[in-house]
């Protein structure tokens, strides 16, 4: 017979440890708090749990960046990475690239996997004047900042129209 181990359904064990709140728990569900030097457990089915979950940073799996809680929970970000260069394709979920089309003087997001572009939904920005065939870091930063602003404005407009 197999049993599923969860915080509320610990595995059958012969040794239980008592945490600082008096909750018996297996060692696999106990945590040692280094600052207070006490043993806590994640079992929440008995009165007050002795541990509490609190998010203190956010992680973006696409660009591998960490952000503090205030940045991650701000109204501008709304659960997305705040970097303008870090966007996922709405059609397939792949990472988007920024394309600068100097011929028509716009820049937009494009997906290398499925071919989706942000031109169709109106998320474009004015392309910077390129000094050479390859954009410099400052030109790319200017283009992505403009796209980030256009993307936030489009999300705000969609949110406003749905309310």
FENKA-V464048 format. One line per field, one symbol per residue. ss: DSSP state (~ for helix, > for strand, _ for the rest). A space follows every 50 residues. Layout:
ss = ???
//
This chain:
ss = _____>__>_______>>_____>>_~~~>>>>____>>>>_________ ______>>>>____>>>>~~~~_______________>______>>>>>> >____>>>>>>_____>~~~~__>>>__________~~~~~~~~~~~~~~ ~~~~~~~~~~~~_
//
